[in-house]
Amino acid sequence: MIIYGVALLSACLVVGLYLGELLGNILNVDANVGGVGIAMLLLVVICSRKNFAVFVQGESGSGIKFWSAMYIPIVVAMAARQNVAAAIDGGAMAILAGTLAVVVSFALVPLISKIGRADQAGGPGEIK
């Protein structure tokens, strides 16, 4: 039954890549625009639907978990490599924008960390 999980994941990928290419054509961009992200969102939506519960339970669910654990880091690494290559080709402004985004993200980590701790401070029914 693991094959059903892999089949569901690959179907979401094919549909997501198709929609990403279609979106790229609509926006007049010669690239796939968000196809992998669309595929992952589609997988999340399908996995939460009761109609597809057979595909995401038991060993099929193990297949989805395995491939999503393998798939997401690989795609993120590939996208990061493309972004760095594009930034180097794009010049100083692209490198500055990327560096600024990283610095701002690092600066927001303590703030986000405090928000997470505030939610966990009180148990159910406790007044904070």
Phi, psi and omega in degrees: 000349177300330182298329178294320177297317178293321179296319178296317178297315181290326177296319177296321179296315181298314180295318180297317179294322177297314180294325177295319176294318179298317178296322176298318178294320179296320181276002180060042178244133182273061181198165173278119184259097174074024183298318180292319177296319176298319180297317181292320176296320178297319178296318179296316180296315181295319181294336180271353181275141180290334180297332183255016183301328179298324184282337187250009177253156175066223184289332175296318176298325177295322178295318178294316180297319180298309183289328177290326176293326178278325192282313186298311180297325180294315180294320179297317179295319179295318180293321179296321179296318179295321180295320179294316179298319179292324179293320179294318177291330184283342177102191187295323182294320179293320178293319178297317180296318178295317179296318178297320178297320179293316181297315179296320179298316177297323180293332181277349181302312179299323179295314179294324178297320178293323178297318179296319179291326180293324178290330184267354186296315181256145177277184180296130178085356179273143175272131182272000000 
